[in-house]
Amino acid sequence: MSFATHHHWPDALDLAATCLLLGGLLALTLSGHVLLVLDVRVWLRTFRRALIVVTNHLPTIPHWARMQTPRCLTALGLRLPCDEEQLMRTYRQQVKQLHPDRGGDRKRFMRLQANFEEALAFLRNQAGESVTLG
């Protein structure tokens, strides 16, 4: 009895199993990279929000460190540099449109009010810094 059958590697089953294993490893690696990129993007957005919060609440951050316009000014349609007079003018124009007594939406009016108060505090804080720096 001779067991000398010739077995050629790879046969169809070996080739399919090898391709499936390598394909699975490649898919796992690629999905890990995709999830890493997505996670880093979320982390960067969170980090940016944290920097904006810190920038708005720390009065000792120098003017050059405030690279972007705060959200409260952007929501009102303003950009830095601006002053309280421009803020008041813009606020009054938007109040005329959004006030609930004039048919505006209450939620949008409350957001406008909160953005105005935050922007006013920011501009006053910034004016106080420029007086002490200049």
ChimeraX attribute file (.defattr): number of C-alpha atoms within 10 A of each C-alpha:
attribute: neighborCount
match mode: 1-to-1
recipient: residues
	/A:1	3
	/A:2	4
	/A:3	5
	/A:4	6
	/A:5	6
	/A:6	6
	/A:7	7
	/A:8	6
	/A:9	9
	/A:10	10
	/A:11	9
	/A:12	9
	/A:13	10
	/A:14	11
	/A:15	12
	/A:16	12
	/A:17	11
	/A:18	13
	/A:19	12
	/A:20	12
	/A:21	12
	/A:22	12
	/A:23	12
	/A:24	12
	/A:25	12
	/A:26	12
	/A:27	12
	/A:28	12
	/A:29	12
	/A:30	12
	/A:31	12
	/A:32	12
	/A:33	12
	/A:34	12
	/A:35	12
	/A:36	12
	/A:37	12
	/A:38	12
	/A:39	12
	/A:40	12
	/A:41	12
	/A:42	12
	/A:43	12
	/A:44	12
	/A:45	12
	/A:46	12
	/A:47	12
	/A:48	12
	/A:49	12
	/A:50	12
	/A:51	13
	/A:52	16
	/A:53	13
	/A:54	12
	/A:55	17
	/A:56	19
	/A:57	12
	/A:58	10
	/A:59	14
	/A:60	10
	/A:61	14
	/A:62	13
	/A:63	12
	/A:64	7
	/A:65	8
	/A:66	14
	/A:67	9
	/A:68	11
	/A:69	13
	/A:70	19
	/A:71	17
	/A:72	20
	/A:73	20
	/A:74	14
	/A:75	14
	/A:76	16
	/A:77	11
	/A:78	18
	/A:79	15
	/A:80	13
	/A:81	7
	/A:82	11
	/A:83	15
	/A:84	15
	/A:85	9
	/A:86	11
	/A:87	18
	/A:88	13
	/A:89	10
	/A:90	15
	/A:91	17
	/A:92	12
	/A:93	10
	/A:94	14
	/A:95	15
	/A:96	13
	/A:97	14
	/A:98	19
	/A:99	17
	/A:100	15
	/A:101	10
	/A:102	10
	/A:103	10
	/A:104	14
	/A:105	13
	/A:106	13
	/A:107	12
	/A:108	13
	/A:109	17
	/A:110	14
	/A:111	13
	/A:112	20
	/A:113	14
	/A:114	13
	/A:115	19
	/A:116	20
	/A:117	13
	/A:118	17
	/A:119	23
	/A:120	18
	/A:121	14
	/A:122	19
	/A:123	19
	/A:124	14
	/A:125	16
	/A:126	18
	/A:127	14
	/A:128	13
	/A:129	16
	/A:130	12
	/A:131	8
	/A:132	7
	/A:133	9
	/A:134	6
